Structure formats: C-alpha cells, structure tokens
C-alpha cells in the first residue's frame, strides 16, 4: 500500500509541476505579446508624428570634420 501511495503522490506532484510550468509559459507569452503591442503602438505613433524625410535625404553621409 505504501508503494501505491508513493506513486500516487509522485504522480500528483508531477501533474502539479506541469500545470505550474504551463501557467508560467502562458504568462510569459502574454507578457511578450503585450510588449510587442506596445512597441508596435510606439512605432505607429512615431511614424505619424514624424513625416518621412524628403527624397534623397539620408542617402549620403558627410564624414568631414
């Protein structure tokens, strides 16, 4: 009977650890999606606030000092 109880306890512990791992992975994915959304939102705001450079600007770099 002790062996059966030990096996059941180990199975429950394994299941619990797996559940915790899955929850942590889901939280990590949700956090990464939230950060990606904020970055995209910031990029859109920046693009809307700053018009594109005129044609030809930024084509060459003047390295004379």
FENZIFEN-V891282 format. One record per residue. SS is DSSP state (@ for helix, = for strand, . for the rest). PSI is psi in whole degrees, -180 to 180 (* if undefined). Layout:
BEGIN
[[SS;PSI] [SS;PSI]]
END
This chain:
BEGIN
[[.;-35] [@;-39] [@;-41] [@;-42] [@;-40] [@;-42] [@;-42] [@;-42] [@;-43] [@;-40] [@;-43] [@;-41] [@;-42] [@;-44] [@;-41] [@;-44] [@;-39] [@;-42] [@;-42] [@;-42] [@;-42] [@;-43] [@;-41] [@;-41] [@;-42] [@;-39] [@;-41] [@;-44] [@;-44] [@;-40] [@;-43] [@;-38] [@;-40] [@;-43] [@;-43] [@;-39] [@;-42] [@;-40] [@;-44] [@;-41] [@;-42] [@;-38] [@;-40] [@;-41] [@;-42] [@;-41] [@;-37] [@;-34] [@;-33] [.;113] [.;158] [.;155] [.;150] [.;157] [.;133] [.;-19] [.;137] [.;9] [.;-35] [.;151] [.;125] [.;110] [.;13] [.;138] [.;*]]
END
